[in-house]
Amino acid sequence: MIEGAVCPVTAAVAVGGLAAAAWCATRSKSRPGAARFAAVTSLIFAAQMVNFPIQMGTSGHLLGGVLAAVLLGTPFGVLAIALVLSVQCLVFSDGGLAVLGANILNMAVIGAGVGGLMAGKWRGVSAGSLSRVAFAAWASLLLAALACAVELALAGRIPLYESLPTMLGVHALIGLAEAGLTVLAVMLLPSAQVLGRRSVLVPAAAALGIALVLSPFASGSPDGLEWAAQKLGFLHESAPAFLSPLNGYAVAGIPSDGLATSLAGLAGVVLVFALGMATARIWTRRPILTCP
């Protein structure tokens, strides 16, 4: 839905945000192991496949920015969400190549970066920590929706005063589910120091289970942005720049839609895990400076 100069501008800002996250990652004194990073990233990929119904024919899915930031640390959370979005775009034709920068800016840099800073460092299960994480997860979704509305206005798609109330209204509801799922996940997936080897096995097993079992049952209702676009009359879709291998989260040639989705999800989880392991090499250097 976003065209014109907004695309390269948001891409440049997103690259700057990712560079800052990578710089902090290489210098952080508290950094996840490569397998932990890969497992949590693959879990978020699988969770984003499962849209859940909200209201009035609307669906939502986990953004996962605050979850990634809490489980991995803020700079690593930014990189994890950016990796998920890149795989979704390039392998599953989800999001569009021209707006990949905008998606990374909204969901990784703002959703995980700003949201992670709001959540602060996770210090264990307590009323204060859980409340802070829940609020940060909810607010991160609203901030991402606000950024999207601004980008739509700058692209000339719809004035901000028209889109903002609808976008924030529907995403405030989706944000409640985001907050609940984030709190539940951080309670079930405590720190790597507590879990030991299970810090990798638990999120990896959850990712496989969600991709194989739950993804075929995802809601087919439009998500928050699509619903707002339909309601306000600015819905715009275009053909993808190229046909990706697993277009639409399905393996071509398999007659069963559920099985095609499950296998595509499995392939995505394995791919994200492998790329996560490779990405983790950026912070293998000796830490120099502590970052958030």
NORZI-V607156 format. One record per backbone hydrogen bond with DSSP energy under -0.5 kcal/mol. CO is the residue of the C=O (numbers start at 1). NH is the residue of the N-H. E is the energy in kcal/mol with one decimal. If there is no record, write none. Layout:
<<CO	NH	E> <CO	NH	E>>
This chain:
<<3	6	-0.7> <4	7	-1.4> <4	8	-0.6> <5	9	-1.8> <6	10	-2.7> <7	11	-2.1> <8	12	-2.2> <9	13	-2.3> <10	14	-2.5> <11	15	-2.4> <12	16	-2.0> <13	17	-2.3> <14	18	-2.6> <15	19	-2.5> <16	20	-2.1> <17	21	-2.2> <18	22	-2.8> <19	23	-2.3> <20	24	-2.3> <21	25	-2.5> <22	26	-2.1> <23	27	-0.7> <24	27	-0.7> <24	28	-0.9> <25	28	-0.6> <29	31	-0.5> <33	37	-2.5> <34	38	-2.4> <35	39	-2.5> <36	40	-2.5> <37	41	-2.2> <38	42	-2.2> <39	43	-1.8> <40	44	-2.1> <41	45	-2.1> <42	46	-2.3> <43	47	-2.6> <44	48	-2.1> <45	49	-0.6> <46	49	-1.1> <47	50	-1.3> <47	62	-0.5> <49	51	-1.0> <51	219	-3.0> <52	60	-2.4> <55	58	-1.1> <57	222	-0.5> <58	54	-3.4> <60	52	-3.2> <64	68	-2.6> <65	69	-2.2> <66	70	-2.8> <67	71	-2.4> <68	72	-2.2> <69	73	-2.0> <72	32	-0.5> <73	77	-2.5> <74	78	-2.1> <75	79	-1.8> <76	80	-2.3> <77	81	-2.3> <78	82	-2.1> <79	83	-2.1> <80	84	-2.2> <81	85	-2.6> <82	86	-2.1> <83	87	-2.2> <84	88	-2.5> <85	89	-2.1> <86	90	-2.7> <87	91	-2.4> <87	92	-0.9> <88	92	-0.9> <88	94	-2.2> <89	93	-0.8> <91	246	-2.2> <92	248	-1.8> <93	95	-0.6> <97	100	-1.3> <99	103	-2.5> <100	104	-2.6> <101	105	-2.5> <102	106	-2.7> <103	107	-2.8> <103	108	-0.6> <104	108	-1.7> <104	109	-2.4> <105	110	-2.2> <106	111	-1.2> <107	112	-0.5> <108	112	-1.0> <108	113	-1.8> <109	114	-1.1> <110	115	-1.8> <112	116	-1.7> <113	117	-1.9> <114	118	-2.1> <115	119	-2.0> <116	120	-1.7> <124	126	-0.6> <126	130	-2.7> <127	131	-2.2> <128	132	-2.2> <129	133	-2.4> <130	134	-2.6> <131	135	-2.4> <132	136	-2.3> <133	137	-2.5> <134	138	-2.3> <135	139	-3.1> <136	140	-2.5> <137	141	-1.3> <138	142	-1.5> <139	143	-2.6> <140	144	-2.0> <141	145	-2.3> <142	146	-2.6> <143	147	-2.4> <144	148	-2.1> <145	149	-2.4> <146	150	-2.2> <147	151	-2.3> <148	152	-2.4> <149	153	-2.0> <150	154	-2.6> <151	155	-1.9> <152	157	-2.5> <152	158	-0.7> <153	156	-1.3> <159	162	-1.0> <159	163	-1.9> <160	164	-2.7> <162	166	-0.6> <163	167	-2.9> <164	168	-2.8> <165	169	-2.0> <166	170	-2.3> <167	171	-2.0> <168	172	-1.6> <169	173	-1.0> <170	174	-1.9> <171	175	-2.3> <172	176	-0.9> <173	176	-0.7> <173	177	-1.1> <174	178	-2.2> <175	179	-2.7> <176	180	-2.2> <177	181	-2.8> <178	182	-2.3> <179	183	-2.4> <180	184	-2.3> <181	185	-2.4> <182	186	-2.5> <183	187	-1.6> <184	188	-1.8> <185	189	-2.2> <191	194	-0.5> <191	195	-2.2> <192	196	-2.5> <195	198	-1.6> <196	199	-1.8> <197	200	-1.8> <197	201	-1.7> <198	202	-2.4> <200	204	-1.9> <201	205	-2.7> <202	206	-2.4> <203	207	-2.3> <204	208	-2.1> <205	209	-2.5> <206	210	-2.7> <207	211	-2.4> <208	212	-2.5> <209	213	-2.6> <209	214	-0.9> <210	214	-0.7> <210	215	-2.3> <214	217	-2.0> <215	218	-1.6> <222	59	-2.5> <223	227	-3.0> <224	228	-2.3> <225	229	-2.6> <226	230	-2.5> <227	231	-2.4> <228	232	-2.4> <229	233	-1.1> <229	234	-1.8> <229	235	-1.1> <242	244	-0.7> <244	247	-1.1> <246	249	-1.7> <250	252	-0.6> <251	254	-1.2> <253	255	-0.6> <255	257	-0.6> <256	260	-2.5> <257	261	-2.2> <258	262	-2.4> <259	263	-2.5> <260	251	-0.6> <260	264	-1.7> <261	265	-2.7> <262	266	-2.5> <263	267	-2.5> <264	268	-2.4> <265	269	-2.6> <266	270	-2.3> <267	271	-2.4> <268	272	-2.9> <269	273	-2.4> <270	274	-2.3> <271	275	-2.7> <272	276	-2.6> <273	277	-2.1> <274	278	-1.8> <275	279	-2.8> <276	280	-1.8> <278	281	-1.4> <279	282	-2.1> <280	283	-1.3> <281	284	-1.5> <292	74	-0.8>>
